[in-house]
Amino acid sequence: MSKSNASKAIGAAFFALTLFASSGQAELIVAVIAPLKIGTPFAAVGRQMKAGAEQAIADVNAQREVHNAAGVGRKLDLLVLQLADDECQVALGKTIANQVANQGVPLIVGHFCSSVSVEAGQIYKANGALQIVPFSSMPSASSSSTLFRLMGTLSSQAGLFVNFVKNLVQGNPDLSANTDVAIIVDRSPYGEELGREIVQQLKVAGVDMPALPEDDPKVFTLKENTKNAALETATELVDWGPEVVFLGGYHPEMDVLTAEIKSRLPNAKLFLSDLNVTSAFVNGAAGMPSNPPVMIHPANPVPDSCGGNPAPANCAVKARIATRLGGGPQVEPSALFAYAAIEVWAKAEATQPNPWSVGLTLESNDFPSVLGLVGFQNGDTNDQQFYFFTWTGNKLTPFSP
């Protein structure tokens, strides 16, 4: 059963309503909250999330209409998409979260920026609203019974980088003594926790246990999340001259750091956290240097090529999303992660009659999706694997550093 029509009027100042359901058909609202405003730093990610969500709603509704026409089993409500633009701003995100939670929307997909998700997540939790974060690793403090994450944990992401450093220096005391490791993070909850995780795991692995506080691994935290602060930090880093650098944060500052480091420390091995796997980062980093940095990300759900018979998985979904993007931007992973959030929730909702109690179903079952088989444990995805990539030819390319 759908809630009253009043639930559709969720903050008209913030929401643009897109109707996919037929007139007279019971409807369930899916709220997708992302940075959408053109000209803002994360608008490219928001555009991808919007296109993926729109296509997921359309595909789910098409499947449900077929099911309902067959007259077998429970009649399934169709979905209605509502979009909200949080601009990756905490205050605006909290305002929208309060409006969404108070209206009893059964599914919230978002946010992109961890600082917004952490604050909004507390509002959703207090109101029992189910939130799926599709495309960002979340700080551990955000865990709750109503929050589900499709990306692996920050601890898992840190572990991939630490294993690389461990393998680099293992069994080579000279190399270990002469390899300086730098971690640069922004002031987001995401960046700060990721930096702490890397340092802790390096020490536990016995790779880097400095005798003095000023020894590496050295963590540089931006004074503020601005490009000028990023330039200041880059100069400080270059003066030290590390051989291995990890950047953990969001791309407006990370693209400045990338360009500076690749220009002034061309031989340093440079790694970037998962949130920089976007065309916005690549474009911001001067079109990406000829010696691209290594990006850390889960398995890429976007197929490289859709030739052959049969075509690779996700090709049909990719083509439909590409049409929604207008044939300009390439389909990026964020689009398919947003698609999967709605796809998985809809499959869980179809198995039980109360759409406001889907959390237990998500926790106790696995569901096929464009990301593969998706299941959760305490809100975290069961797939905690991260991999190394570079961004070449407008796509992610697996890479072994």
Secondary structure, DSSP 8 states (H G I E B T S, - for coil): ----GGGG-S-TTTEEEE--S-TTS-EEEEEEEE---TTSTTHHHHHHHHHHHHHHHHHHHHHHHHHHHHT-SS---EEEEEEEE-TT-HHHHHHHHHHHHHTT-SEEE--SSHHHHHHHHHHHHHTT--EEE-SS---GGG--TTEEESS--HHHHHHHHHHHHHHHHTT-HHHHHH--EEEEE-SSHHHHHHHHHHHHHHHHTTS---SSTTSSSEEEE-SSSSHHHHHHHHHHHHHH--SEEEEES-HHHHHHHHHHHHHH-TTSEEEE-GGG-SHHHHHHTTT--SS--EEEES---S-S---SSS--TTHHHHHHHHHHTTTSS---HHHHHHHHHHHHHHHHHTTSS-TT--HHHHHH--EEETTEEE-EETTEES----EEEEEETTEEEE---
